[in-house]
Amino acid sequence: MSNVTVKIPTPLRPITGGKSEVKMEGATVGEVLRKMDEQFKGFGERVLDEGKNVKRFINVFVNEDNIRDRKELETEVKNGDTISILPSIAGGV
């Protein structure tokens, strides 16, 4: 198990009690996100589609790497890694 920091975007902070960062343990991104949902009810449904994949309008990074370029939720994490959750921002004219 690795200790990682999960950076929480502003729209999800009401679920985490206003916290911008949370320390979690896990071996993979998926494990960490499932533990986040156990600790903060409703977190998973905002980030995961039926708990199986990251929603398409959410980007998740381990340090500087997008997990979509790696092993998705099976991306391994190690002690000291940072998982950043970034909702996509869309705009138009």
DSSP file (Angstrom, degrees, kcal/mol; ACC not computed):
  #  RESIDUE AA STRUCTURE BP1 BP2  ACC     N-H-->O    O-->H-N    N-H-->O    O-->H-N    TCO  KAPPA ALPHA  PHI   PSI    X-CA   Y-CA   Z-CA
    1    1 A M              0   0    0      0, 0.0     2,-0.4     0, 0.0    26,-0.2   0.000 360.0 360.0 360.0 138.1    0.0    0.0    0.0
    2    2 A S  E     -A   26   0A   0     24,-1.6    24,-1.6    76,-0.1     2,-0.6  -0.861 360.0-129.4-112.1 146.3    1.2    3.5   -0.9
    3    3 A N  E     +A   25   0A   0     -2,-0.4    77,-2.6    22,-0.2    78,-0.4  -0.855  38.9 171.6 -91.3 121.5    0.4    6.8    0.8
    4    4 A V  E     -A   24   0A   0     20,-3.0    20,-2.5    -2,-0.6     2,-0.5  -0.877  32.1-124.7-128.2 160.9   -0.7    9.3   -1.8
    5    5 A T  E     -Ab  23  82A   0     76,-2.2    78,-3.2    -2,-0.3     2,-0.6  -0.919  19.4-155.4-104.2 129.4   -2.1   12.8   -1.9
    6    6 A V  E     -Ab  22  83A   0     16,-3.2    16,-2.0    -2,-0.5     2,-0.5  -0.931   8.7-146.9-106.1 119.9   -5.4   13.3   -3.7
    7    7 A K  E     -Ab  21  84A   0     76,-3.2    78,-1.4    -2,-0.6    14,-0.2  -0.764  13.9-149.6 -88.3 126.2   -6.0   16.8   -4.9
    8    8 A I        -     0   0    0     12,-3.0     2,-0.1    -2,-0.5     5,-0.1  -0.833   8.8-132.0-101.9 125.3   -9.7   17.7   -4.9
    9    9 A P    >>  -     0   0    0      0, 0.0     3,-1.8     0, 0.0     4,-0.8  -0.388  30.3-104.8 -72.6 156.2  -11.1   20.2   -7.4
   10   10 A T  G >4 S+     0   0    0      1,-0.3     3,-1.2     2,-0.2     8,-0.1   0.844 117.0  58.3 -50.1 -44.6  -13.3   23.0   -6.1
   11   11 A P  G 34 S+     0   0    0      0, 0.0    -1,-0.3     0, 0.0     4,-0.1   0.757 110.5  44.3 -62.6 -21.2  -16.6   21.4   -7.4
   12   12 A L  G X> S+     0   0    0     -3,-1.8     3,-1.1     1,-0.2     4,-1.0   0.517  87.1  91.6 -98.3  -5.6  -16.0   18.2   -5.3
   13   13 A R  T <<>S+     0   0    0     -3,-1.2     5,-3.7    -4,-0.8     6,-0.4   0.806  75.4  64.1 -63.9 -30.7  -14.9   19.9   -2.1
   14   14 A P  T >45S+     0   0    0      0, 0.0     3,-0.9     0, 0.0    -1,-0.3   0.863 102.8  51.8 -58.9 -30.8  -18.4   20.0   -0.6
   15   15 A I  T <45S+     0   0    0     -3,-1.1    -2,-0.2     1,-0.2    28,-0.1   0.843 110.9  46.8 -71.5 -33.6  -18.2   16.2   -0.6
   16   16 A T  T ><5S-     0   0    0     -4,-1.0     3,-1.0    -3,-0.2    -1,-0.2   0.163 123.0-101.3 -95.6  18.5  -14.8   16.1    1.2
   17   17 A G  T < 5S-     0   0    0     -3,-0.9    -2,-0.1     1,-0.2    -4,-0.1   0.805  78.5 -54.4  68.8  28.6  -15.9   18.7    3.8
   18   18 A G  T 3 <S+     0   0    0     -5,-3.7    -1,-0.2     1,-0.3     2,-0.2   0.422  95.8 148.5  87.4  -1.3  -14.1   21.5    2.0
   19   19 A K    <   -     0   0    0     -3,-1.0    -1,-0.3    -6,-0.4    -3,-0.2  -0.459  34.8-165.1 -71.3 136.4  -10.7   19.7    1.9
   20   20 A S  S    S+     0   0    0      1,-0.2   -12,-3.0    -2,-0.2     2,-0.3   0.629  78.7  29.1 -92.5 -16.9   -8.5   20.5   -1.1
   21   21 A E  E     -A    7   0A   0    -14,-0.2     2,-0.4    -5,-0.1   -14,-0.2  -0.995  64.6-170.1-142.1 145.7   -6.2   17.5   -0.4
   22   22 A V  E     -A    6   0A   0    -16,-2.0   -16,-3.2    -2,-0.3     2,-0.5  -1.000  19.3-135.1-135.9 136.2   -6.8   14.2    1.1
   23   23 A K  E     +A    5   0A   0     -2,-0.4     2,-0.3   -18,-0.2   -18,-0.2  -0.792  35.6 168.0 -89.4 130.6   -4.2   11.6    2.1
   24   24 A M  E     -A    4   0A   0    -20,-2.5   -20,-3.0    -2,-0.5     2,-0.3  -0.920  28.1-131.5-138.4 163.4   -5.2    8.0    1.1
   25   25 A E  E     +A    3   0A   0     -2,-0.3     2,-0.3   -22,-0.2   -22,-0.2  -0.894  42.1 121.2-114.6 148.6   -3.6    4.6    0.8
   26   26 A G  E     -A    2   0A   0    -24,-1.6   -24,-1.6    -2,-0.3    51,-0.1  -0.890  55.2-127.0 170.9 164.4   -3.8    2.3   -2.2
   27   27 A A  S    S+     0   0    0     -2,-0.3    50,-2.1   -26,-0.2     2,-0.3   0.698  93.3  25.7 -98.3 -25.5   -1.9    0.3   -4.8
   28   28 A T  B  > S-E   76   0B   0     48,-0.3     4,-2.1     1,-0.1    48,-0.2  -0.879  81.6-109.4-134.0 165.1   -3.7    1.7   -7.8
   29   29 A V  H  > S+     0   0    0     46,-2.2     4,-2.7    -2,-0.3     5,-0.2   0.918 119.0  53.6 -59.2 -43.7   -5.6    4.8   -8.8
   30   30 A G  H  > S+     0   0    0     43,-2.9     4,-2.4     1,-0.2    -1,-0.2   0.900 107.7  49.5 -59.7 -42.4   -8.9    2.7   -8.8
   31   31 A E  H  > S+     0   0    0     42,-0.4     4,-2.1     2,-0.2    -1,-0.2   0.916 111.9  48.7 -63.6 -43.3   -8.3    1.5   -5.3
   32   32 A V  H  X S+     0   0    0     -4,-2.1     4,-2.2     1,-0.2    -2,-0.2   0.927 112.1  48.4 -63.0 -44.7   -7.6    5.0   -4.1
   33   33 A L  H  X S+     0   0    0     -4,-2.7     4,-1.9     1,-0.2    -2,-0.2   0.877 110.4  51.3 -66.5 -36.5  -10.7    6.4   -5.8
   34   34 A R  H  X S+     0   0    0     -4,-2.4     4,-1.8    -5,-0.2    -1,-0.2   0.892 110.3  49.5 -66.1 -37.8  -12.9    3.6   -4.3
   35   35 A K  H  X S+     0   0    0     -4,-2.1     4,-2.3     2,-0.2     5,-0.2   0.866 106.9  55.8 -67.3 -35.4  -11.5    4.3   -0.9
   36   36 A M  H  X S+     0   0    0     -4,-2.2     4,-3.0     1,-0.2    -1,-0.2   0.919 107.7  49.2 -59.7 -42.2  -12.3    8.0   -1.4
   37   37 A D  H  < S+     0   0    0     -4,-1.9     6,-0.3     1,-0.2    -2,-0.2   0.861 109.1  52.2 -67.0 -35.3  -15.9    7.0   -2.2
   38   38 A E  H  < S+     0   0    0     -4,-1.8     3,-0.3     1,-0.2    -1,-0.2   0.904 117.8  37.5 -65.0 -40.5  -16.1    4.9    1.0
   39   39 A Q  H  < S+     0   0    0     -4,-2.3     2,-0.5     1,-0.3    -2,-0.2   0.844 126.8  35.6 -80.3 -34.7  -14.8    7.8    3.1
   40   40 A F  S >< S-     0   0    0     -4,-3.0     3,-2.2    -5,-0.2     4,-0.3  -0.822  87.5-141.0-125.6  90.2  -16.7   10.5    1.3
   41   41 A K  T 3  S+     0   0    0     -2,-0.5    -3,-0.1    -3,-0.3    -4,-0.1  -0.209  86.3  25.3 -55.5 133.3  -20.1    9.2    0.1
   42   42 A G  T 3> S+     0   0    0     -5,-0.2     4,-0.9     0, 0.0    -1,-0.3   0.208  90.8 104.9  96.9 -13.8  -21.1   10.5   -3.3
   43   43 A F  H X> S+     0   0    0     -3,-2.2     4,-1.1    -6,-0.3     3,-0.8   0.945  78.1  50.8 -63.4 -48.0  -17.5   11.0   -4.4
   44   44 A G  H >> S+     0   0    0     -4,-0.3     4,-3.8     1,-0.3     3,-0.7   0.884 105.7  54.0 -59.4 -42.9  -17.4    7.9   -6.7
   45   45 A E  H 34 S+     0   0    0      1,-0.2    -1,-0.3     2,-0.2    -2,-0.2   0.742 108.6  50.9 -68.0 -20.5  -20.6    8.8   -8.5
   46   46 A R  H << S+     0   0    0     -4,-0.9    -1,-0.2    -3,-0.8    -2,-0.2   0.722 124.8  26.1 -83.8 -22.4  -19.2   12.2   -9.4
   47   47 A V  H << S+     0   0    0     -4,-1.1     8,-2.9    -3,-0.7     2,-0.3   0.747 117.6  52.5-110.8 -34.5  -15.9   10.8  -10.7
   48   48 A L  E  < S-F   54   0C   0     -4,-3.8     2,-0.8     6,-0.2     6,-0.2  -0.813  71.3-130.3-112.1 146.2  -16.7    7.2  -11.9
   49   49 A D  E >> S-F   53   0C   0      4,-2.7     3,-2.1    -2,-0.3     4,-0.8  -0.849  93.8 -27.8 -93.1 110.7  -19.3    5.8  -14.3
   50   50 A E  T 34 S-     0   0    0     -2,-0.8    -1,-0.2     1,-0.3    -5,-0.1   0.737 112.5 -73.6  53.3  25.3  -20.9    2.9  -12.4
   51   51 A G  T 34 S+     0   0    0     -7,-0.2    -1,-0.3     2,-0.2     3,-0.1   0.547 121.4  92.7  75.2   7.4  -17.6    2.5  -10.6
   52   52 A K  T <4 S+     0   0    0     -3,-2.1     2,-0.3     1,-0.3    21,-0.2   0.799  87.4  11.2-105.8 -34.2  -15.8    1.0  -13.6
   53   53 A N  E  < S-F   49   0C   0     -4,-0.8    -4,-2.7    19,-0.1     2,-0.3  -0.953  80.3 -94.4-142.3 158.5  -14.2    3.9  -15.5
   54   54 A V  E     -F   48   0C   0     -2,-0.3    -6,-0.2    -6,-0.2    -7,-0.1  -0.590  55.8-100.9 -71.6 134.8  -13.4    7.5  -15.0
   55   55 A K    >   -     0   0    0     -8,-2.9     3,-2.0    -2,-0.3    -1,-0.1  -0.239  30.9-116.8 -56.6 147.3  -16.1    9.6  -16.5
   56   56 A R  T 3  S+     0   0    0      1,-0.3    -1,-0.1    -3,-0.1    -2,-0.1   0.739 112.7  53.3 -64.4 -24.0  -15.1   11.0  -19.9
   57   57 A F  T 3  S+     0   0    0     31,-0.1    31,-3.4   -10,-0.0     2,-0.4   0.286  97.5  80.2 -95.0  11.9  -15.3   14.6  -18.8
   58   58 A I  E <   -C   87   0A   0     -3,-2.0     2,-0.4    29,-0.2    -4,-0.0  -0.961  64.3-157.8-116.3 134.1  -13.0   14.0  -15.8
   59   59 A N  E     -C   86   0A   0     27,-3.0    27,-3.5    -2,-0.4     2,-0.4  -0.930   5.6-165.2-110.6 137.1   -9.2   13.8  -16.2
   60   60 A V  E     -C   85   0A   0     -2,-0.4     7,-2.7    25,-0.2     2,-0.4  -0.984   5.9-170.8-124.5 130.2   -7.1   12.1  -13.6
   61   61 A F  E     -CD  84  66A   0     23,-2.6    23,-2.4    -2,-0.4     2,-0.6  -0.924  20.1-151.2-120.0 143.2   -3.3   12.5  -13.3
   62   62 A V  E >  S-CD  83  65A   0      3,-2.7     3,-2.4    -2,-0.4     2,-0.5  -0.970  81.4 -47.2-107.4 113.1   -0.7   10.6  -11.3
   63   63 A N  T 3  S-     0   0    0     19,-3.5    21,-0.1    -2,-0.6    -2,-0.1  -0.506 127.3 -21.9  56.1-113.6    1.9   13.3  -10.8
   64   64 A E  T 3  S+     0   0    0     -2,-0.5     2,-0.5    -3,-0.1    -1,-0.3   0.424 118.2  97.3-102.3   0.2    2.2   14.6  -14.4
   65   65 A D  E <   -D   62   0A   0     -3,-2.4    -3,-2.7     2,-0.0     2,-0.3  -0.801  69.1-133.8-103.2 126.4    0.8   11.6  -16.3
   66   66 A N  E >   -D   61   0A   0     -2,-0.5     3,-1.8    -5,-0.2     4,-0.3  -0.580  17.0-137.2 -69.7 129.8   -2.8   11.3  -17.5
   67   67 A I  G > >S+     0   0    0     -7,-2.7     5,-2.6    -2,-0.3     3,-1.1   0.730 101.4  68.9 -65.7 -19.4   -4.0    7.8  -16.5
   68   68 A R  G 3 5S+     0   0    0     -8,-0.4    -1,-0.3     1,-0.3    -7,-0.1   0.758  98.8  50.9 -67.8 -22.7   -5.6    7.5  -19.9
   69   69 A D  G < 5S+     0   0    0     -3,-1.8    -1,-0.3     3,-0.1    -2,-0.2   0.445 121.3  34.0 -89.8  -1.6   -2.1    7.3  -21.3
   70   70 A R  T < 5S-     0   0    0     -3,-1.1    -3,-0.1    -4,-0.3     3,-0.1   0.233 127.2 -45.8-118.6-119.5   -1.2    4.6  -18.8
   71   71 A K  T > 5 -     0   0    0      1,-0.4     3,-2.2     5,-0.1    -3,-0.2  -0.017  66.8-135.4-113.8  29.2   -3.3    1.8  -17.4
   72   72 A E  G > <S-     0   0    0     -5,-2.6     3,-1.6     1,-0.3    -1,-0.4  -0.283  82.9  -6.2  52.8-130.3   -6.5    3.8  -16.5
   73   73 A L  G 3  S+     0   0    0      1,-0.3   -43,-2.9   -21,-0.2   -42,-0.4   0.680 133.6  64.7 -70.0 -16.4   -7.7    2.8  -13.1
   74   74 A E  G <  S+     0   0    0     -3,-2.2    -1,-0.3   -45,-0.2    -2,-0.2   0.400  71.4 128.2 -85.4   3.2   -5.1    0.0  -12.9
   75   75 A T    <   -     0   0    0     -3,-1.6   -46,-2.2    -4,-0.1   -45,-0.2  -0.433  61.3-126.2 -60.6 125.2   -2.3    2.7  -12.9
   76   76 A E  B     -E   28   0B   0    -48,-0.2     2,-0.3    -2,-0.2   -48,-0.3  -0.430  22.0-156.8 -76.3 148.4   -0.1    1.9  -10.0
   77   77 A V        -     0   0    0    -50,-2.1     2,-0.3    -2,-0.1   -51,-0.1  -0.907   4.0-160.2-122.3 153.8    0.8    4.5   -7.4
   78   78 A K    >   -     0   0    0     -2,-0.3     3,-2.3     1,-0.1   -76,-0.1  -0.852  41.3 -63.9-128.5 166.8    3.8    4.7   -5.0
   79   79 A N  T 3  S+     0   0    0     -2,-0.3   -75,-0.2     1,-0.3     3,-0.1  -0.180 121.1  18.6 -50.3 132.7    4.5    6.5   -1.8
   80   80 A G  T 3  S+     0   0    0    -77,-2.6    -1,-0.3     1,-0.3   -76,-0.2   0.337  89.4 138.8  88.8  -6.9    4.5   10.2   -2.3
   81   81 A D    <   -     0   0    0     -3,-2.3   -76,-2.2   -78,-0.4     2,-0.5  -0.280  44.6-139.0 -66.9 157.7    2.6   10.3   -5.5
   82   82 A T  E     -b    5   0A   0    -78,-0.2   -19,-3.5    -3,-0.1     2,-0.6  -0.984   7.4-158.1-120.1 128.1   -0.1   12.9   -6.1
   83   83 A I  E     -bC   6  62A   0    -78,-3.2   -76,-3.2    -2,-0.5     2,-0.5  -0.927  12.7-165.5-102.4 121.6   -3.4   12.1   -7.8
   84   84 A S  E     -bC   7  61A   0    -23,-2.4   -23,-2.6    -2,-0.6     2,-0.6  -0.927   6.8-157.0-111.2 131.9   -5.0   15.2   -9.3
   85   85 A I  E     - C   0  60A   0    -78,-1.4   -25,-0.2    -2,-0.5    -2,-0.0  -0.935  15.1-179.1-109.0 120.7   -8.7   15.1  -10.4
   86   86 A L  E     - C   0  59A   0    -27,-3.5   -27,-3.0    -2,-0.6     2,-0.2  -0.947  18.3-145.9-126.7 112.7   -9.5   17.7  -13.0
   87   87 A P  E     - C   0  58A   0      0, 0.0   -29,-0.2     0, 0.0     2,-0.1  -0.525  32.3-109.0 -70.9 142.5  -13.0   18.2  -14.4
   88   88 A S        -     0   0    0    -31,-3.4     2,-0.5    -2,-0.2   -31,-0.1  -0.420  27.3-142.2 -68.6 147.1  -13.0   19.3  -18.1
   89   89 A I        -     0   0    0     -2,-0.1     2,-0.4    -3,-0.0    -1,-0.0  -0.960  18.8-172.2-114.7 124.5  -14.0   22.9  -18.7
   90   90 A A        +     0   0    0     -2,-0.5     2,-0.3     2,-0.0     0, 0.0  -0.863   8.8 166.5-115.5 150.1  -16.0   23.5  -21.8
   91   91 A G        -     0   0    0     -2,-0.4     2,-0.3     0, 0.0    -2,-0.0  -0.928   6.7-179.8-150.1 174.1  -17.0   26.8  -23.2
   92   92 A G              0   0    0     -2,-0.3    -2,-0.0     1,-0.1     0, 0.0  -0.977 360.0 360.0-166.6 175.0  -18.5   28.3  -26.3
   93   93 A V              0   0    0     -2,-0.3    -1,-0.1     0, 0.0     0, 0.0   0.378 360.0 360.0-112.2 360.0  -19.6   31.4  -28.0
